[in-house]
Amino acid sequence: MTNEELYKTIFTRRSVRKYNMTPLTAQQLKEIKDFADNAKPLIPDIKCEFSFLTDDKVKNILPIKAPHYILIYSEKKEGYLLNAGFMLQQVDLFLSSVNLGSCWLGMAKPSKEVPTLQNGLEFVIMLAFGNTQEKIHRADTSEFKRKGISEITSINGANQLLEAARLAPSASNSQPWYFSGDPNEIIISREKLSLLKAPIYNKMNQIDTGIALCHLWLSIEHQGKTACFDYTNSNTPKGYEFMLKVKVEGDTSC
Ligand SMILES: Cc1cc2nc3c(=O)[nH]c(=O)nc-3n(C[C@H](O)[C@H](O)[C@H](O)COP(=O)(O)O)c2cc1C
């Protein structure tokens, strides 16, 4: 699977919430595992691992049942939620590109009999996946319910680059991201949360931003450029919190 194939999937993917409960073949599961194990990390020194569970080992308060779930476990270091969103979104795009349904599940947890730590790493979030009778792909981008480009950026001249990030999925479709700076140095921030919303969305917001960043990285690669990530603080618009900067370089190294 090439990054270009993942990029194309951004424009048609959708969440699938009804699954055919027949398990996938061992070969299909192996291909998904191999892909996940080779996903690009955003922050390479954060240790993470993927694991797979079946429905009997997953607790979800929402009535979504799937034959398989892929879980990301991580070290709890600065930026780990951003990194988890960035990595697991590559898997979400991969699943859609091989015609499998998938859905991020922010409320689901491994059941009690599953050990809380995996090789010392903590559970972060999971995706449900499997075959489905539902539509896996949207016909075109008019079928996405998303904010307009002017609501998520103040940058002139980067609409095409940012379109992929605009279409990213987020918890409750909240789309908490904002892009400022200029087309060569994009500052990414996330909405500051009220005290009421913070307990639920503080974690999800950071995962969401990692997902949008994954789409932005694929978009930069699609344009034949390289994304270099920089964590030195920059000014952000009022009401937003700085996450990171993406330098868009013309050559292949950062
Ligand atoms: C971090 C995260 C958590 C999510 N949690 C849930 C969930 O618990 N249940 C659910 O039905 N959808 C969940 N979603 C899916 C979103 O509702 C969905 O991505 C969003 O509404 C946009 O729709 P789309 O994915 O079809 O484009 C989650 C998405 C993200 C990114």
The ligand as an SDF file (V2000), in Angstrom:
LIG
                    3D

 31 33  0  0  0  0  0  0  0  0999 V2000
  -11.2260    9.8430   18.2390 C   0  0  0  0  0  0  0  0  0  0  0  0
  -12.5810    9.4440   17.6930 C   0  0  0  0  0  0  0  0  0  0  0  0
  -13.4970    8.7980   18.4820 C   0  0  0  0  0  0  0  0  0  0  0  0
  -14.7360    8.3930   17.9580 C   0  0  0  0  0  0  0  0  0  0  0  0
  -15.5990    7.7080   18.7530 N   0  0  0  0  0  0  0  0  0  0  0  0
  -16.7620    7.2500   18.2310 C   0  0  0  0  0  0  0  0  0  0  0  0
  -17.6430    6.4490   19.0180 C   0  0  0  0  0  0  0  0  0  0  0  0
  -17.3740    6.1670   20.1950 O   0  0  0  0  0  0  0  0  0  0  0  0
  -18.7800    5.9830   18.4370 N   0  0  0  0  0  0  0  0  0  0  0  0
  -19.1030    6.2880   17.1270 C   0  0  0  0  0  0  0  0  0  0  0  0
  -20.1540    5.8370   16.6500 O   0  0  0  0  0  0  0  0  0  0  0  0
  -18.2860    7.0470   16.3580 N   0  0  0  0  0  0  0  0  0  0  0  0
  -17.1290    7.5190   16.8700 C   0  0  0  0  0  0  0  0  0  0  0  0
  -16.2680    8.2490   16.0890 N   0  0  0  0  0  0  0  0  0  0  0  0
  -16.5960    8.5040   14.6700 C   0  0  0  0  0  0  0  0  0  0  0  0
  -17.0150    9.9500   14.4230 C   0  0  0  0  0  0  0  0  0  0  0  0
  -18.3070   10.1750   14.9330 O   0  0  0  0  0  0  0  0  0  0  0  0
  -16.9370   10.2210   12.9080 C   0  0  0  0  0  0  0  0  0  0  0  0
  -15.6090   10.0660   12.4890 O   0  0  0  0  0  0  0  0  0  0  0  0
  -17.3880   11.6340   12.5610 C   0  0  0  0  0  0  0  0  0  0  0  0
  -18.7490   11.8220   12.8830 O   0  0  0  0  0  0  0  0  0  0  0  0
  -17.1940   11.9190   11.0550 C   0  0  0  0  0  0  0  0  0  0  0  0
  -17.8570   10.9930   10.2390 O   0  0  0  0  0  0  0  0  0  0  0  0
  -17.0960   10.0980    9.1810 P   0  0  0  0  0  0  0  0  0  0  0  0
  -16.0160    9.3280    9.9150 O   0  0  0  0  0  0  0  0  0  0  0  0
  -18.1390    9.1770    8.6150 O   0  0  0  0  0  0  0  0  0  0  0  0
  -16.4760   10.9920    8.1490 O   0  0  0  0  0  0  0  0  0  0  0  0
  -15.0540    8.6800   16.6000 C   0  0  0  0  0  0  0  0  0  0  0  0
  -14.1180    9.3350   15.8020 C   0  0  0  0  0  0  0  0  0  0  0  0
  -12.8960    9.7130   16.3360 C   0  0  0  0  0  0  0  0  0  0  0  0
  -11.9060   10.3580   15.4350 C   0  0  0  0  0  0  0  0  0  0  0  0
  1  2  1  0
  2  3  1  0
  2 30  2  0
  3  4  2  0
  4  5  1  0
  4 28  1  0
  5  6  2  0
  6  7  1  0
  6 13  1  0
  7  8  2  0
  7  9  1  0
  9 10  1  0
 10 11  2  0
 10 12  1  0
 12 13  2  0
 13 14  1  0
 14 15  1  0
 14 28  1  0
 15 16  1  0
 16 17  1  0
 16 18  1  0
 18 19  1  0
 18 20  1  0
 20 21  1  0
 20 22  1  0
 22 23  1  0
 23 24  1  0
 24 25  2  0
 24 26  1  0
 24 27  1  0
 28 29  2  0
 29 30  1  0
 30 31  1  0
M  END
$$$$
